[in-house]
Amino acid sequence: MRQPGSILLISCYELGHQPHGIASPLGFLQRAGFAPDALDVARGPLLPSRILRARLIGISVPMHTALRLGMRVAERIRRLNPACHVCFYGLYAHLNAACLLGTLADSVIGGEYEEALVALAEALERGADPRSVPGLGVPGRPEPPILARLRFAPPERRLLAPLASYASLVTGEETRLAGYTEASRGCLHRCRHCPIPPVYDGRFFVVPRDVVLADVRSQVEAGARHVTFGDPDFLNGPAHSLAILREMRREFPFVSYDFTAKIEHLLKHRGLLPEMASLGCSFIVSAVESLSDRVLGILDKGHSRADALEAFRIVRDAGITLRPSLLPFTPWSTLEEYGELVDFIEEEDLIEAVDPVQLAVRLLIPAGSLLLSHPAMLPYLKESGESASISHAWSHPDPRMDALHRRITALIERAAHDQEDPRLTFRRIGRCIRAAAGAPSAEDSVGLLPSDSFPRRHLPRLTESWFC
């Protein structure tokens, strides 16, 4: 097991950034004396030679898209190297244990997985039964997620593709290589549509400051001039986060950053925002999701429409861009509300702050979702989805909304392929809304205005539109 390549970690997709989901366990495994290999199939081929020499393959599945791709990867591994132990680890490994175990996976690990992955490698090395590894889910014995504090090792990134292969920050005419790290994992909150609460159940764990800064340092040395903090909510531990930002600014005054935080935290900690701007914050991502108080209540988001509008104001006043993530297609969202959301984005001059793909996001209900038992969800669930364990299908009570979702999705895919100006894409979306409502449009007969006729700003953004 200690020969180079006997352990292979595979990432399938991590929102366009260099995969932390293999960099972190690589650090743990190397500290334990192993010589693991790594592959990111989002940036290169799945090489048979690397699969054939592996005795343990870990597949990182931190999100739904990674899981779907990881399942295809596992099928190929089974054909090429059936004797290899395949372990799925990460958020969606635990959620989908019933689907994975005994077919594609020999084991799964959820929650704080790194030390259990090392323990699995050590068990296989000495020929022990993997069932002896605490926290390891195996066929016939799915285990609860591991919610114990780890003795963290700095992530190891030297085996990964260079940062230039991943998303960069674009601000005005400048492009900067972007790194990625995490200062905490899990979340204090229980938003019903989020995959984190079924695993972490309202808990979160901070990553030691020296580990986070060591990870930032290694990426700056590799050329990063911007860092994304990928915590589910960077303001779950504001004192911890602020201490990291201050030290990062002292050591690297030329490095900017972005982070994700809940609307309620932006309101609660509004006094921190001016300092965060002075420390180099380029933008903040926040899960606004909807401007409908009814939808927000069902999702248990912890904020209202008025709160979201206030957050836009205070973040803007601090000199930071707020980039909202949206969930416009749910069983409770109406066509009128969708139109109001698009109008709001245009009226508030937010077009360049919203990736067009956000207007095509449809509610995903993974296994274990807190929505599955909610009375508002039950009337719209179908018998089976893409896979009963991967996601649960639902239909909208207004057929126009499902048809609009299909049309908007196709429109945005074409626009992304053609690298269309997002302002023009928004105009096309407006036409789709009017067509769905059966309303005539002057633009339908005269065509769309050229993109250079719209006022334009150059708000900071990453070069890859992200989604789960």
C-alpha positions as CSV (number, residue, x, y, z in Angstrom):
1,M,0.0,0.0,0.0
2,R,3.0,2.3,0.4
3,Q,4.2,2.0,-3.1
4,P,3.6,5.1,-5.2
5,G,0.2,4.9,-6.8
6,S,-1.2,2.1,-4.7
7,I,-3.7,4.6,-3.4
8,L,-5.4,6.7,-6.0
9,L,-7.7,9.6,-5.2
10,I,-10.0,10.8,-8.0
11,S,-11.9,14.1,-8.3
12,C,-14.7,14.5,-10.9
13,Y,-15.9,18.0,-10.4
14,E,-15.5,20.8,-7.9
15,L,-17.1,23.9,-9.4
16,G,-14.1,24.7,-11.6
17,H,-11.5,25.1,-8.8
18,Q,-8.5,22.9,-8.0
19,P,-10.1,20.0,-6.1
20,H,-9.8,20.5,-2.3
21,G,-11.6,17.1,-2.0
22,I,-8.4,15.3,-3.0
23,A,-5.8,17.9,-1.8
24,S,-6.9,17.6,1.8
25,P,-6.8,13.7,2.1
26,L,-3.6,13.7,0.1
27,G,-2.0,15.7,3.0
28,F,-3.4,13.2,5.6
29,L,-2.2,10.2,3.6
30,Q,1.3,11.6,3.0
31,R,1.6,12.5,6.7
32,A,0.9,8.8,7.5
33,G,3.7,7.7,5.2
34,F,1.7,6.7,2.1
35,A,2.6,7.8,-1.5
36,P,-0.9,8.4,-3.0
37,D,-1.6,9.4,-6.6
38,A,-4.3,11.8,-7.8
39,L,-6.5,12.4,-10.8
40,D,-8.9,15.1,-11.6
41,V,-11.0,13.8,-14.5
42,A,-12.6,17.2,-14.9
43,R,-9.2,18.3,-16.3
44,G,-7.8,15.2,-17.8
45,P,-8.5,11.6,-18.9
46,L,-9.1,8.7,-16.6
47,L,-5.8,6.8,-17.3
48,P,-6.1,3.0,-17.2
49,S,-2.5,2.6,-16.1
50,R,-3.2,4.6,-12.9
51,I,-6.3,2.5,-12.2
52,L,-4.5,-0.8,-12.8
53,R,-1.8,-0.2,-10.2
54,A,-4.1,1.0,-7.5
55,R,-5.2,-1.2,-4.6
56,L,-7.4,1.5,-3.0
57,I,-9.2,4.2,-5.0
58,G,-11.0,7.0,-3.3
59,I,-13.6,8.9,-5.3
60,S,-14.4,12.4,-3.9
61,V,-18.2,13.3,-4.2
62,P,-18.8,16.6,-2.5
63,M,-21.7,17.5,-4.7
64,H,-24.4,16.0,-6.9
65,T,-22.6,16.5,-10.3
66,A,-19.5,14.9,-8.8
67,L,-21.5,11.9,-7.7
68,R,-23.1,11.3,-11.1
69,L,-19.7,11.5,-12.8
70,G,-18.1,9.4,-10.0
71,M,-20.5,6.6,-10.5
72,R,-19.5,6.4,-14.2
73,V,-15.8,6.4,-13.1
74,A,-16.5,3.6,-10.6
75,E,-18.1,1.5,-13.4
76,R,-15.0,1.7,-15.4
77,I,-12.8,1.0,-12.4
78,R,-14.8,-2.2,-11.8
79,R,-14.2,-3.3,-15.3
80,L,-10.5,-2.5,-15.3
81,N,-9.5,-3.5,-11.8
82,P,-12.2,-5.5,-10.0
83,A,-9.9,-6.4,-7.1
84,C,-9.3,-2.8,-6.1
85,H,-11.2,-1.5,-3.1
86,V,-13.3,1.5,-4.1
87,C,-14.3,4.0,-1.5
88,F,-16.7,7.0,-2.1
89,Y,-16.1,9.8,0.4
90,G,-17.6,13.2,1.0
91,L,-21.0,14.7,1.5
92,Y,-22.9,12.8,-1.2
93,A,-21.2,9.5,-0.3
94,H,-23.1,9.3,2.9
95,L,-26.4,10.5,1.4
96,N,-26.2,7.8,-1.3
97,A,-24.7,5.0,0.7
98,A,-27.7,2.7,0.0
99,C,-27.3,3.2,-3.7
100,L,-23.5,2.9,-3.8
101,L,-22.6,0.1,-1.4
102,G,-22.4,-3.4,-2.8
103,T,-22.6,-2.3,-6.4
104,L,-20.1,0.5,-7.2
105,A,-18.5,1.0,-3.8
106,D,-16.9,-1.3,-1.3
107,S,-17.1,1.4,1.3
108,V,-18.3,5.0,1.9
109,I,-17.3,7.7,4.3
110,G,-19.4,10.7,5.2
111,G,-18.7,13.8,7.3
112,E,-15.1,14.4,8.5
113,Y,-13.6,11.6,6.3
114,E,-9.8,12.1,6.1
115,E,-8.7,10.1,9.1
116,A,-11.0,7.3,8.3
117,L,-9.6,7.1,4.8
118,V,-6.1,6.8,6.3
119,A,-7.4,4.1,8.7
120,L,-8.9,2.2,5.7
121,A,-5.5,2.3,3.9
122,E,-3.8,1.0,7.0
123,A,-6.3,-1.8,7.4
124,L,-5.9,-2.9,3.8
125,E,-2.1,-2.8,4.2
126,R,-2.2,-5.2,7.0
127,G,-4.9,-7.4,5.5
128,A,-7.5,-6.5,8.1
129,D,-11.2,-6.5,7.4
130,P,-12.3,-3.0,6.5
131,R,-15.3,-3.5,8.8
132,S,-12.8,-2.9,11.6
133,V,-12.4,0.8,10.6
134,P,-14.6,3.1,12.7
135,G,-17.0,5.2,10.7
136,L,-16.6,3.2,7.5
137,G,-19.8,2.3,5.8
138,V,-19.7,-1.1,4.2
139,P,-22.4,-3.4,2.5
140,G,-24.9,-4.4,5.1
141,R,-23.6,-1.8,7.6
142,P,-24.0,1.8,6.5
143,E,-22.4,4.0,9.2
144,P,-23.5,7.5,10.3
145,P,-21.3,10.4,9.2
146,I,-18.2,11.0,11.2
147,L,-18.6,14.2,13.3
148,A,-15.4,14.3,15.2
149,R,-12.7,16.9,15.2
150,L,-9.7,16.0,13.1
151,R,-6.0,16.5,13.5
152,F,-5.6,18.4,10.3
153,A,-2.8,18.2,7.8
154,P,-2.2,21.0,5.3
155,P,-3.7,20.1,1.9
156,E,-1.2,18.7,-0.6
157,R,-1.5,20.2,-4.1
158,R,1.7,19.3,-5.9
159,L,0.1,16.3,-7.6
160,L,-2.8,18.3,-9.0
161,A,-3.1,20.2,-12.3
162,P,-1.7,23.7,-12.2
163,L,-3.9,26.6,-11.1
164,A,-3.9,27.9,-14.7
165,S,-6.0,24.9,-15.6
166,Y,-8.9,26.1,-13.3
167,A,-11.2,29.1,-13.0
168,S,-9.6,32.5,-12.7
169,L,-10.8,35.8,-11.3
170,V,-11.7,38.4,-13.9
171,T,-12.0,42.0,-12.7
172,G,-12.1,44.7,-15.3
173,E,-9.3,44.0,-17.8
174,E,-7.3,42.0,-15.3
175,T,-7.3,38.2,-14.9
176,R,-5.9,36.5,-11.8
177,L,-5.1,32.9,-11.0
178,A,-7.5,31.8,-8.3
179,G,-6.9,29.4,-5.5
180,Y,-9.4,27.7,-3.1
181,T,-9.4,26.7,0.5
182,E,-11.7,26.1,3.4
183,A,-11.6,27.6,6.9
184,S,-14.5,25.5,8.2
185,R,-16.7,22.5,7.3
186,G,-20.3,21.8,8.0
187,C,-22.9,24.4,8.9
188,L,-24.8,25.7,12.0
189,H,-28.0,26.0,10.0
190,R,-30.6,23.5,8.7
191,C,-31.9,24.9,5.4
192,R,-34.3,22.2,4.2
193,H,-33.1,22.0,0.6
194,C,-29.4,21.9,1.5
195,P,-27.5,18.5,1.5
196,I,-25.4,19.6,4.5
197,P,-27.9,19.3,7.4
198,P,-28.7,15.6,6.8
199,V,-24.9,14.9,7.2
200,Y,-23.7,17.6,9.8
201,D,-27.0,18.1,11.6
202,G,-26.3,21.7,12.5
203,R,-22.6,21.2,13.5
204,F,-19.5,22.9,12.0
205,F,-15.8,22.4,12.5
206,V,-13.1,25.1,12.1
207,V,-9.9,24.2,10.2
208,P,-6.9,25.5,12.3
209,R,-5.7,28.9,11.2
210,D,-2.1,27.6,10.5
211,V,-3.4,24.9,8.2
212,V,-5.6,27.3,6.2
213,L,-2.7,29.8,5.9
214,A,-0.3,27.1,4.9
215,D,-2.8,26.1,2.1
216,V,-3.1,29.7,1.0
217,R,0.7,30.1,1.1
218,S,1.3,27.1,-1.1
219,Q,-1.2,28.3,-3.7
220,V,0.2,31.9,-3.7
221,E,3.6,30.3,-4.3
222,A,2.0,28.5,-7.3
223,G,0.8,31.8,-8.7
224,A,-2.6,32.4,-7.1
225,R,-3.5,36.1,-6.7
226,H,-7.1,35.4,-5.5
227,V,-8.5,32.9,-3.1
228,T,-12.0,31.5,-2.8
229,F,-13.0,30.5,0.7
230,G,-15.4,27.6,0.0
231,D,-16.9,27.2,3.4
232,P,-20.6,26.6,3.4
233,D,-20.8,29.8,5.4
234,F,-17.7,31.7,6.1
235,L,-19.4,33.7,8.8
236,N,-20.4,30.7,10.9
237,G,-17.2,31.5,12.8
238,P,-16.6,35.2,12.2
239,A,-13.7,35.7,14.6
240,H,-11.9,32.7,13.2
241,S,-12.5,33.9,9.6
242,L,-11.5,37.5,10.3
243,A,-8.2,36.4,12.0
244,I,-7.3,34.4,8.9
245,L,-8.1,37.4,6.6
246,R,-6.0,39.8,8.6
247,E,-3.0,37.4,8.6
248,M,-3.5,36.7,4.9
249,R,-3.6,40.4,4.1
250,R,-0.5,41.1,6.2
251,E,1.5,38.3,4.4
252,F,0.0,38.7,0.9
253,P,-1.4,42.3,0.5
254,F,-1.7,41.7,-3.3
255,V,-4.2,38.7,-2.9
256,S,-7.9,39.3,-3.1
257,Y,-10.6,36.8,-2.0
258,D,-14.3,35.9,-2.0
259,F,-16.5,33.9,0.3
260,T,-20.0,32.6,0.9
261,A,-22.3,33.6,3.7
262,K,-26.0,33.5,4.6
263,I,-28.1,36.6,4.2
264,E,-28.9,36.6,7.9
265,H,-25.2,36.5,8.7
266,L,-24.5,39.4,6.4
267,L,-27.1,41.4,8.3
268,K,-25.9,40.3,11.7
269,H,-22.2,40.9,11.0
270,R,-22.7,44.0,8.8
271,G,-20.2,45.9,10.9
272,L,-17.4,43.6,9.7
273,L,-18.0,44.2,6.0
274,P,-16.0,47.5,5.7
275,E,-13.0,45.8,7.2
276,M,-13.5,42.8,4.9
277,A,-13.5,45.2,1.9
278,S,-10.3,46.8,3.1
279,L,-8.7,43.3,3.4
280,G,-9.3,42.6,-0.3
281,C,-12.8,41.1,-0.6
282,S,-13.8,41.1,-4.3
283,F,-17.3,39.6,-3.9
284,I,-19.5,37.6,-1.6
285,V,-21.8,34.8,-2.7
286,S,-25.1,34.4,-0.8
287,A,-27.9,32.0,-1.2
288,V,-30.7,34.5,-1.8
289,E,-32.6,31.6,-3.6
290,S,-35.9,33.5,-4.0
291,L,-37.7,36.8,-3.5
292,S,-40.9,34.9,-2.4
293,D,-41.4,34.9,1.3
294,R,-43.5,31.8,1.0
295,V,-40.7,29.9,-0.8
296,L,-38.1,31.1,1.7
297,G,-40.3,30.0,4.6
298,I,-40.7,26.5,3.2
299,L,-36.9,26.2,2.6
300,D,-36.3,27.5,6.1
301,K,-33.8,30.0,4.8
302,G,-33.8,32.2,7.8
303,H,-34.3,35.4,5.8
304,S,-37.1,37.3,4.1
305,R,-37.4,39.2,0.8
306,A,-36.8,42.4,2.8
307,D,-33.7,40.9,4.4
308,A,-32.3,40.1,1.0
309,L,-32.9,43.6,-0.3
310,E,-31.2,45.0,2.8
311,A,-28.2,42.7,2.3
312,F,-27.7,43.9,-1.3
313,R,-27.7,47.5,0.1
314,I,-25.2,47.0,3.0
315,V,-22.8,44.9,0.9
316,R,-22.8,47.4,-1.9
317,D,-22.3,50.3,0.6
318,A,-19.3,48.4,1.9
319,G,-17.8,48.5,-1.6
320,I,-18.2,44.7,-2.2
321,T,-20.2,43.0,-4.9
322,L,-22.9,40.6,-3.8
323,R,-23.3,37.7,-6.2
324,P,-26.6,35.9,-5.3
325,S,-27.2,32.2,-5.9
326,L,-30.7,31.5,-6.9
327,L,-33.3,28.7,-6.8
328,P,-36.0,30.0,-9.2
329,F,-37.6,26.7,-10.0
330,T,-39.4,25.0,-7.0
331,P,-42.9,23.5,-6.8
332,W,-44.1,26.7,-5.1
333,S,-42.5,29.3,-7.4
334,T,-44.9,30.9,-9.9
335,L,-44.4,32.2,-13.4
336,E,-45.2,35.7,-12.1
337,E,-42.5,35.4,-9.4
338,Y,-40.0,34.3,-11.9
339,G,-40.7,37.3,-14.1
340,E,-40.4,39.6,-11.0
341,L,-37.0,38.0,-10.2
342,V,-35.6,38.7,-13.6
343,D,-37.0,42.2,-13.6
344,F,-35.5,42.8,-10.2
345,I,-32.0,41.7,-11.4
346,E,-32.2,44.1,-14.4
347,E,-33.7,47.0,-12.4
348,E,-31.1,46.8,-9.7
349,D,-28.3,46.6,-12.2
350,L,-27.3,43.1,-11.1
351,I,-27.0,41.4,-14.5
352,E,-23.3,41.2,-14.3
353,A,-23.5,40.0,-10.7
354,V,-25.6,36.9,-11.6
355,D,-24.3,34.0,-13.6
356,P,-27.1,33.2,-16.2
357,V,-27.1,29.6,-15.1
358,Q,-28.6,30.7,-11.8
359,L,-31.8,31.4,-13.6
360,A,-32.0,27.8,-14.7
361,V,-31.5,26.2,-11.3
362,R,-34.2,23.7,-10.3
363,L,-34.7,22.3,-6.8
364,L,-32.7,19.1,-6.3
365,I,-33.9,16.7,-3.6
366,P,-31.1,14.3,-2.7
367,A,-31.5,11.2,-0.5
368,G,-32.0,12.2,3.1
369,S,-33.3,15.7,2.2
370,L,-35.2,17.4,5.0
371,L,-37.8,18.4,2.4
372,L,-38.9,14.8,1.8
373,S,-41.1,14.8,4.9
374,H,-42.3,18.4,4.6
375,P,-46.1,18.7,3.9
376,A,-45.5,21.4,1.2
377,M,-43.3,19.0,-0.8
378,L,-45.3,15.7,-0.6
379,P,-48.0,16.6,-3.2
380,Y,-45.3,17.1,-5.9
381,L,-43.0,14.1,-5.5
382,K,-43.0,11.5,-8.2
383,E,-42.5,7.8,-7.5
384,S,-38.9,7.7,-8.7
385,G,-36.4,10.1,-10.0
386,E,-33.1,9.9,-11.9
387,S,-32.4,7.2,-9.3
388,A,-34.4,6.7,-6.2
389,S,-31.3,7.1,-4.1
390,I,-29.6,9.9,-6.1
391,S,-32.4,12.4,-6.4
392,H,-36.2,12.5,-6.0
393,A,-38.2,13.7,-9.0
394,W,-41.0,16.3,-8.7
395,S,-43.3,18.1,-11.1
396,H,-44.6,21.6,-10.9
397,P,-48.4,22.1,-10.6
398,D,-48.2,24.7,-13.4
399,P,-47.0,22.9,-16.6
400,R,-45.8,26.2,-17.9
401,M,-43.1,26.3,-15.3
402,D,-41.6,22.9,-16.2
403,A,-41.8,23.9,-19.9
404,L,-40.1,27.2,-19.1
405,H,-37.4,25.5,-17.2
406,R,-36.5,23.3,-20.2
407,R,-36.5,26.2,-22.5
408,I,-34.4,28.4,-20.2
409,T,-31.9,25.6,-19.6
410,A,-31.4,25.1,-23.4
411,L,-31.1,28.8,-23.9
412,I,-28.4,29.2,-21.2
413,E,-26.5,26.2,-22.4
414,R,-26.3,27.7,-25.9
415,A,-25.4,31.1,-24.5
416,A,-22.5,29.5,-22.5
417,H,-21.3,27.6,-25.5
418,D,-21.3,30.8,-27.6
419,Q,-19.8,32.9,-24.8
420,E,-22.7,35.3,-25.2
421,D,-22.8,38.6,-23.4
422,P,-24.9,37.9,-20.3
423,R,-26.9,41.1,-20.9
424,L,-28.1,39.7,-24.2
425,T,-28.9,36.3,-22.5
426,F,-31.1,38.1,-20.0
427,R,-33.1,39.7,-22.8
428,R,-33.6,36.3,-24.3
429,I,-34.8,35.0,-20.9
430,G,-37.3,37.9,-20.8
431,R,-38.7,36.8,-24.2
432,C,-39.1,33.2,-22.9
433,I,-41.1,34.5,-19.9
434,R,-43.4,36.6,-22.0
435,A,-43.9,33.6,-24.4
436,A,-44.7,31.4,-21.4
437,A,-47.3,33.9,-20.2
438,G,-48.8,34.3,-23.7
439,A,-48.0,38.0,-23.8
440,P,-47.0,39.7,-27.0
441,S,-43.6,41.4,-27.1
442,A,-42.4,44.2,-29.3
443,E,-38.9,42.6,-29.2
444,D,-40.4,39.4,-30.8
445,S,-40.9,41.2,-34.0
446,V,-38.0,43.6,-34.1
447,G,-35.4,41.3,-32.6
448,L,-33.0,41.8,-29.7
449,L,-30.9,44.9,-29.2
450,P,-27.1,44.4,-29.7
451,S,-25.3,43.8,-26.5
452,D,-23.2,47.0,-26.9
453,S,-26.4,49.0,-26.5
454,F,-26.7,48.0,-22.8
455,P,-24.7,49.9,-20.1
456,R,-21.9,47.7,-18.9
457,R,-19.9,47.4,-15.7
458,H,-17.0,45.1,-15.0
459,L,-17.8,43.4,-11.7
460,P,-15.4,40.7,-10.4
461,R,-16.3,37.2,-11.2
462,L,-14.8,33.7,-11.7
463,T,-14.4,32.5,-15.2
464,E,-16.4,29.4,-14.7
465,S,-20.2,29.6,-13.9
466,W,-20.7,27.3,-11.0
467,F,-23.6,25.1,-9.9
468,C,-24.0,21.9,-7.9
